[in-house]
Amino acid sequence: MIYALTEQTARVAEERAVAELDVSLAELMQHAGRALAEEVSLRTPHGAIAVVAGKGNNGGDGWVAAEHLHRGGREVCVFTPEDPDALTGISGDAARATRAAGVTITVLPDEMAFDALADFPVIIDALFGIGFRSPMRQPYLSWIEAMSASGATIVSADIPSGVEADTGAASGVAVQADFTVTFSAPKVGLVTYPGATHAGQMVVADIGIPWELLGGPGDVELWDASDYATLVPRPARDAHKNSRGRVLIVAGSGSFPGAAVLAAMGAQRMGAGYVTLAVPESIAPIVQGKLTSAVVVGLPENPSHTLASRVTEEILDVAREFDAVVLGPGMTVAHGAVLVARKLVSELAAPLVVDADGLNALVDAAGVLMARRAPTVVTPHPGELARLLDTTSAEIQADRLSYVSRLSGPRFACVLKGAHSVIAGRDRRIVNLSGGPALATAGTGDVLAGMIGALLAQGLEPLEAGVLGAYVHGRAGDLAADTLTEISVIAEDVPAYIPAAIAELLDEY
């Protein structure tokens, strides 16, 4: 596991390195520029290189890289809207050293940026670093637009110019890099969207700061396969179906019978020993026809083919026999279903996953969720979380890491779905890097809810169940896409690839 850094944590790491390792900021800039030059040489070994340098330390990294590339025999030209003689500090020193080394330097006004960059096959973006804050202004706006219009391979230094390091938010215009060479550790803005899109392929370059200085508890976590592998439940040799986790899924309606089926398939493939579905009685035959190894219980329903409120006591009674309950997929927000969801959330003592319409039923009643004492995982997409927190999807997406933490607690985890899902709980936040657009199709969230329910039933704590479920779900989507393409994967495909995703983790541990 490593930490993704914000602007502040990155600067603290540099300050600690200076204080504790007898290294200067100027030396760290030299290391960064050299690492940037090496990665550019490796990934784009041919062609002239334009370096677009700003006035801060990110520009200094670009100046140093230009000098190293020049000394290595590459044709390099630095373009800058700033007079190098006017630059101060270590970036000014780097600029003057680069000029002394014989690198071509051209100071141009913004209106000439497009013509200046038009013929370069490779461009290093070193305009802005981790200190950038929106909005983007001239003359830099024109330089970013010129980079985008050039058709060149673009390599950004540390973070694409125009992307905010703390959130991944991008100004109206931000560099679209092919590669981003980020120094010491990933930045939060490179692993959250839309920053992750602008980053292209991320390469982490070691510049001599030890890993133990790079973040700490409370910072955003990025896990590797070995971290996830330690969480995978291993059945005992004498295991039986009841010892491997019993999951009750309360789901479905006449309009969405498939949601219950998909949740059950996710739970079964994630290792649950015994899965029971409680669904409106009219869809029970449909659900049973899709599932041969799960128990299906039909319950009284309303004329809309949704659960009737009077079934609540029956479900509460049945739930005592189960290790975890999944609530919500496909239930709709019909009056009876809403009453069922609210009462179950407030009274169930079993570990609980609340998904989809289970969450929609709690709009204006999020306090019921937070009042729970039993282990709980919620799995909202941005729209659902926005409704629960009385804000907008756009606000959620602009600061996913902050908002996901608002609906979490010591035994309460929130899995904010979407590209690079974020999981929060116990004052921790983990960004999941598995998964892709293959999962952007109806029903895949139902599969995830069932998977997390199975993990709760097998004894995982809410945060760990959410983290492992999100990773395996994403990896199953990736594996499905490898075979079926990202275009053709549907929700029904995902459970079939869960075993392969788990097998990868079993090989790690």
QUIGI-V145058 format. One record per residue. N is the residue number from 1. RES is the residue in one small letter. PHI is phi in whole degrees, 0 to 359 (NA if undefined). PSI is psi in radians with two decimals (* if undefined). Layout:
n->(N	N)
res->(RES	RES)
phi->(PHI	PHI)
psi->(PSI	PSI)
This chain:
n->(1	2	3	4	5	6	7	8	9	10	11	12	13	14	15	16	17	18	19	20	21	22	23	24	25	26	27	28	29	30	31	32	33	34	35	36	37	38	39	40	41	42	43	44	45	46	47	48	49	50	51	52	53	54	55	56	57	58	59	60	61	62	63	64	65	66	67	68	69	70	71	72	73	74	75	76	77	78	79	80	81	82	83	84	85	86	87	88	89	90	91	92	93	94	95	96	97	98	99	100	101	102	103	104	105	106	107	108	109	110	111	112	113	114	115	116	117	118	119	120	121	122	123	124	125	126	127	128	129	130	131	132	133	134	135	136	137	138	139	140	141	142	143	144	145	146	147	148	149	150	151	152	153	154	155	156	157	158	159	160	161	162	163	164	165	166	167	168	169	170	171	172	173	174	175	176	177	178	179	180	181	182	183	184	185	186	187	188	189	190	191	192	193	194	195	196	197	198	199	200	201	202	203	204	205	206	207	208	209	210	211	212	213	214	215	216	217	218	219	220	221	222	223	224	225	226	227	228	229	230	231	232	233	234	235	236	237	238	239	240	241	242	243	244	245	246	247	248	249	250	251	252	253	254	255	256	257	258	259	260	261	262	263	264	265	266	267	268	269	270	271	272	273	274	275	276	277	278	279	280	281	282	283	284	285	286	287	288	289	290	291	292	293	294	295	296	297	298	299	300	301	302	303	304	305	306	307	308	309	310	311	312	313	314	315	316	317	318	319	320	321	322	323	324	325	326	327	328	329	330	331	332	333	334	335	336	337	338	339	340	341	342	343	344	345	346	347	348	349	350	351	352	353	354	355	356	357	358	359	360	361	362	363	364	365	366	367	368	369	370	371	372	373	374	375	376	377	378	379	380	381	382	383	384	385	386	387	388	389	390	391	392	393	394	395	396	397	398	399	400	401	402	403	404	405	406	407	408	409	410	411	412	413	414	415	416	417	418	419	420	421	422	423	424	425	426	427	428	429	430	431	432	433	434	435	436	437	438	439	440	441	442	443	444	445	446	447	448	449	450	451	452	453	454	455	456	457	458	459	460	461	462	463	464	465	466	467	468	469	470	471	472	473	474	475	476	477	478	479	480	481	482	483	484	485	486	487	488	489	490	491	492	493	494	495	496	497	498	499	500	501	502	503	504	505	506	507	508	509)
res->(m	i	y	a	l	t	e	q	t	a	r	v	a	e	e	r	a	v	a	e	l	d	v	s	l	a	e	l	m	q	h	a	g	r	a	l	a	e	e	v	s	l	r	t	p	h	g	a	i	a	v	v	a	g	k	g	n	n	g	g	d	g	w	v	a	a	e	h	l	h	r	g	g	r	e	v	c	v	f	t	p	e	d	p	d	a	l	t	g	i	s	g	d	a	a	r	a	t	r	a	a	g	v	t	i	t	v	l	p	d	e	m	a	f	d	a	l	a	d	f	p	v	i	i	d	a	l	f	g	i	g	f	r	s	p	m	r	q	p	y	l	s	w	i	e	a	m	s	a	s	g	a	t	i	v	s	a	d	i	p	s	g	v	e	a	d	t	g	a	a	s	g	v	a	v	q	a	d	f	t	v	t	f	s	a	p	k	v	g	l	v	t	y	p	g	a	t	h	a	g	q	m	v	v	a	d	i	g	i	p	w	e	l	l	g	g	p	g	d	v	e	l	w	d	a	s	d	y	a	t	l	v	p	r	p	a	r	d	a	h	k	n	s	r	g	r	v	l	i	v	a	g	s	g	s	f	p	g	a	a	v	l	a	a	m	g	a	q	r	m	g	a	g	y	v	t	l	a	v	p	e	s	i	a	p	i	v	q	g	k	l	t	s	a	v	v	v	g	l	p	e	n	p	s	h	t	l	a	s	r	v	t	e	e	i	l	d	v	a	r	e	f	d	a	v	v	l	g	p	g	m	t	v	a	h	g	a	v	l	v	a	r	k	l	v	s	e	l	a	a	p	l	v	v	d	a	d	g	l	n	a	l	v	d	a	a	g	v	l	m	a	r	r	a	p	t	v	v	t	p	h	p	g	e	l	a	r	l	l	d	t	t	s	a	e	i	q	a	d	r	l	s	y	v	s	r	l	s	g	p	r	f	a	c	v	l	k	g	a	h	s	v	i	a	g	r	d	r	r	i	v	n	l	s	g	g	p	a	l	a	t	a	g	t	g	d	v	l	a	g	m	i	g	a	l	l	a	q	g	l	e	p	l	e	a	g	v	l	g	a	y	v	h	g	r	a	g	d	l	a	a	d	t	l	t	e	i	s	v	i	a	e	d	v	p	a	y	i	p	a	a	i	a	e	l	l	d	e	y)
phi->(NA	232	255	269	260	270	304	295	292	294	290	298	299	295	296	293	298	297	286	255	244	56	233	261	298	296	292	297	295	298	297	294	298	294	298	297	298	296	292	297	297	291	267	224	287	229	101	290	237	257	249	259	249	267	262	266	293	296	299	301	300	292	299	296	299	299	297	294	294	299	294	274	99	278	282	227	225	264	252	211	278	250	288	304	291	269	286	243	69	289	290	295	299	295	298	290	293	293	296	296	283	97	288	289	235	232	264	230	288	298	290	257	297	298	294	296	263	300	255	267	282	226	230	262	271	228	280	231	246	287	271	295	227	297	269	281	236	289	276	291	304	293	294	291	297	292	299	296	277	287	78	282	285	250	244	268	269	73	201	300	298	102	257	276	294	277	232	84	297	241	291	306	230	220	296	258	273	276	223	235	265	259	262	76	201	300	262	306	294	270	245	244	268	274	304	298	293	291	285	65	280	267	237	264	254	282	243	100	266	300	298	291	267	262	91	191	309	100	280	294	257	238	262	252	301	294	293	295	300	294	267	295	294	251	296	292	297	258	295	228	300	280	275	264	103	254	242	254	247	257	197	86	195	299	279	226	291	293	299	296	297	296	298	295	297	297	296	294	292	272	107	298	277	210	237	236	250	251	226	303	299	290	261	304	298	295	295	298	295	269	232	256	239	242	273	240	245	272	242	306	225	271	304	280	62	239	301	277	298	289	278	302	296	296	295	300	292	294	298	299	271	242	272	199	233	250	235	128	304	70	287	71	248	299	306	297	296	296	297	300	298	295	290	296	299	281	243	295	265	279	306	223	252	245	226	51	290	298	284	298	290	255	301	73	219	299	299	297	297	293	278	295	255	285	305	218	232	248	230	280	272	305	296	293	294	299	294	293	259	57	219	243	301	298	295	300	294	287	207	301	293	286	291	297	288	289	242	208	190	300	234	222	243	242	254	275	285	128	301	57	307	244	242	233	172	52	61	237	224	239	263	270	261	277	94	192	296	300	274	277	210	301	100	293	293	295	300	299	301	296	298	293	301	297	290	299	296	269	104	287	287	307	299	294	297	295	293	292	300	296	293	296	301	296	293	298	297	298	293	297	295	301	268	257	79	297	285	259	293	237	303	298	285	298	303	293	259	299	302	292	295	293	301	301	288	298	290	280	224)
psi->(2.41	2.94	2.50	2.34	2.54	3.08	-0.81	-0.81	-0.56	-0.73	-0.65	-0.71	-0.75	-0.75	-0.69	-0.67	-0.74	-0.75	-0.59	-0.32	0.09	0.82	2.58	2.82	-0.59	-0.68	-0.67	-0.65	-0.69	-0.75	-0.73	-0.81	-0.68	-0.76	-0.68	-0.78	-0.71	-0.73	-0.67	-0.75	-0.68	-0.72	-0.39	1.34	-0.16	2.67	2.71	2.64	2.26	2.31	2.11	1.88	2.36	-2.91	-0.13	-2.88	-0.49	-0.71	-0.67	-0.69	-0.68	-0.71	-0.79	-0.74	-0.71	-0.73	-0.77	-0.71	-0.70	-0.81	-0.41	0.03	0.03	2.59	2.08	2.42	2.28	2.19	2.37	2.45	-0.01	2.47	2.05	-0.57	-0.33	-0.17	2.51	3.01	-2.80	-0.47	-0.66	-0.71	-0.74	-0.70	-0.78	-0.60	-0.64	-0.73	-0.71	-0.48	-0.10	0.18	2.41	2.23	2.26	2.11	2.07	2.58	2.81	-0.51	-0.20	0.06	-0.73	-0.83	-0.64	-0.65	-0.08	-0.55	0.14	2.25	-0.31	2.33	2.30	2.12	1.89	0.70	-0.97	2.58	-2.48	-0.18	0.03	2.42	2.39	2.75	2.86	2.38	2.91	2.63	-0.06	-0.54	-0.78	-0.64	-0.67	-0.74	-0.64	-0.68	-0.77	-0.62	-0.17	-0.49	0.08	2.85	2.16	2.23	2.06	2.50	2.00	-0.91	2.50	2.39	2.27	-0.11	2.32	2.25	-0.52	-0.42	-0.35	-0.01	2.51	2.47	3.12	-0.56	2.18	2.66	2.36	1.73	2.66	-0.63	2.57	2.11	1.79	2.53	2.27	-0.86	2.73	2.62	2.60	-0.70	-0.21	-0.27	-0.02	2.64	2.58	-0.04	-0.65	-0.58	-0.74	-0.41	-0.43	-2.47	2.21	2.32	2.20	2.12	2.26	2.17	0.29	0.14	2.10	2.60	-0.53	-0.22	-0.11	1.32	3.05	-3.04	2.34	-0.37	2.84	2.32	2.48	2.12	2.68	3.11	-0.62	-0.55	-0.80	-0.64	-0.59	-0.30	-0.25	2.13	2.32	2.06	2.47	2.75	-0.49	0.45	2.65	3.03	-0.59	-0.37	-0.20	0.19	2.12	2.16	2.25	2.22	2.04	1.90	3.05	2.84	3.04	-0.54	-0.51	1.10	-0.50	-0.44	-0.73	-0.71	-0.80	-0.70	-0.72	-0.73	-0.70	-0.75	-0.75	-0.80	-0.37	0.12	0.03	2.43	-0.43	2.10	2.25	2.40	2.31	1.94	2.84	2.46	-0.52	-0.42	-0.04	-0.77	-0.63	-0.81	-0.77	-0.60	-0.41	-0.30	2.20	-0.25	0.27	2.62	2.36	2.19	2.11	2.32	2.74	2.54	2.93	2.95	-0.41	0.10	0.68	2.79	2.37	2.57	-0.44	-0.12	-0.12	-0.83	-0.64	-0.75	-0.75	-0.68	-0.78	-0.64	-0.38	-0.36	0.02	2.68	-0.32	2.69	2.39	2.21	2.20	-0.62	2.13	0.23	-0.44	3.06	0.60	2.70	-0.86	-0.74	-0.65	-0.77	-0.70	-0.85	-0.79	-0.70	-0.70	-0.75	-0.70	-0.42	-0.32	2.29	-0.18	2.74	2.45	2.37	2.21	2.13	2.74	-2.08	-0.31	-0.65	-0.72	-0.50	-0.26	0.18	2.31	0.13	0.58	-0.42	-0.49	-0.70	-0.90	-0.31	-0.17	2.50	-0.44	2.75	2.35	2.40	2.27	2.55	1.12	2.62	3.00	-0.67	-0.74	-0.72	-0.66	-0.73	-0.67	-0.61	0.13	0.92	-2.77	2.76	-0.66	-0.71	-0.72	-0.85	-0.49	-0.36	1.12	-0.66	-0.60	-0.81	-0.63	-0.54	-0.36	-0.35	1.00	2.93	-2.94	-0.70	0.60	2.03	2.54	2.21	1.78	1.86	2.90	-3.12	2.18	1.19	2.58	2.31	2.25	2.53	2.65	0.67	0.48	2.64	2.20	2.27	2.14	2.19	-0.03	2.86	2.89	-2.87	-0.26	-0.48	-0.05	1.13	2.64	2.37	-0.31	-0.53	-0.55	-0.70	-0.79	-0.74	-0.77	-0.69	-0.78	-0.66	-0.72	-0.68	-0.68	-0.74	-0.46	0.14	0.02	2.58	2.78	-0.82	-0.82	-0.67	-0.74	-0.74	-0.86	-0.73	-0.77	-0.71	-0.88	-0.69	-0.83	-0.74	-0.66	-0.69	-0.70	-0.78	-0.66	-0.73	-0.59	-0.60	-0.75	-0.14	2.67	-0.42	-0.62	-0.10	2.36	2.92	-0.66	-0.38	-0.54	-0.80	-0.54	-0.36	-0.05	-0.75	-0.69	-0.66	-0.72	-0.68	-0.67	-0.72	-0.65	-0.57	-0.37	-0.33	*)
